[in-house]
Amino acid sequence: MSLWKIAWRSIQQRAFVSGLTALSMGLGVALVVSVLVVYGVVAQSFHRGGEGYDLIIGAKGGKEQLVLNTVFYLSEPVGNIPYSLYEDLTDGKLAPYVDLAIPVCMGHSYQGFRVVGTVPEMFTELKYRGDQSYEFGQTADGRPGGGKGENFKSENPFDAVMGSTAAVRTHLQVGEEFQAVHGSGEGGHVHQQRFHVVGVLAPTGTPVDRAIFVNMKGFFEIHGMEGTAAHKEHAGAHEGHGVHDEHDEEAKQITAILVCCKQPNPSRFADVVAGVINKGPTAQAVQPIRVIADLFEGIVGKLEWVLLGMAVLTVIVAGISIMVSIYNSMSDRRHEIAVMRALGARRVTVMVIILLESILLSLLGGGLGLLLGHGMIGACSSVIVNWTGVDIGLLQFQKIELFLVPGLLLLASAVGYLPALAAYRTDVAQSLTNTP
């Protein structure tokens, strides 16, 4: 009989205690797996949020706030910039360096989700996650959403497109209407003009899933129809037009511009554009990937080490429970060990059997932990997608998980050494005499 079979038979003889010991190890490993997978996917989604464009141009102020607001639709806008900057990037002096410029306007919300004014090219020309195109499909929970829908058109000022998570949480489907609220919180002024939902984006796993996008023309026009008293007077002077004059300087303020620079050297052109913009008095240009990396490492990166440290500590405690379990069983197994020795087994052989028992318990617990960790993530994936927009699947593995098995083997060898040493030192004659 092989030493592995002998170790396995020993575990079977104490099935209940061994099962509890393996379960404690499994729970610790499940915690480690959950932290690694969730952190890895969140990190990936966080960094990919700023992919697809080279620069963000916005009002002068905090770079982090500009990125948080423009990329993740969090915080409040730093301020507004003149529409003429957008024109400089598309038809002006900076146009030779720019391949694509997407204006965005902030300042409204619906049921807690940001309403973002932009242009149709946001979804026809701009890419996400490097090279993926936006598609119109089912919502995050699989609902048809009243049909796939389509992108809004520039000639229809009050068309809107829903991000997948926003569509699920607001229950808005293609063909339905909503009224934007001024500001990012509840209690703001509700605009009378209704936006018409024409499409629902397929899930992207980016912040786009948690926003509502409307035609920028309509975004300007609701300000013209329900703006300040000065705007109302101006609208009255142009009665019959039905909308606010699009060339009014105040109405043509925008929040930010997403810029993709031309190939073959977009980074060099980005530096040129950023240099020109940053020298001016009204706007700043930032590279979102750099700012996002600094934000992530400064906020989430430190939290990962804390959570991972706690998870690893749990595994170590579980490993110690294996040592205690085997060591406590040694008093009941001295006669068994003495018989093995009397039948010709060497001290080293007995010691190896105890170490193999520790390794088997650790591997059983590790396998159980992998199943539990990924099973829990898979079971909660739909909830996580609905609440955060981050897609975490059942088979979402991280490369660092490959180190779990070698780590468990080392831990099992370490915690199994003490009971193995006790077995090694067992006095054969005394054990046979005390237990005839």
ABEGO torsion letter per residue (X at the ends): XBAAAAAAAAAAABAAAAAAAAAAAAAAAAAAAAAAAAAAAAAAAAAAAABGBABBBBBBEBAAAAAAAAAAGBEBBAEBBBAAAAAAAAABAAAAABABBBBBBBGBBBGGBBBBBBBAAAAAABBBGGABBBBBBBBAAGBAGGEAEBBBBAABAABBBBBAAAAAAAGBBBGBBBBBBBEABBGBBBBABBBBBABBBBBAGBAAAABBBBBAAAAAAAAAAABBAAAAAAAAAABGAGBBBAABAAAABBABBBBBBBOABAAAAAAAAAAAAAABAABBBBBAAAAAAAAAAAAAAAAAAAAAAAAAAAAAAAAAAAAAAAAAAAAAAAAAAAAAAAAGBBAAAAAAAAAAAAAAAAAAAAAAAAAAAAAAAAAAAAAAAAAAGBBBBAABBBAAAAAAAAAAAAAAAAAAAAAAAAAAABBAAAAAAABX
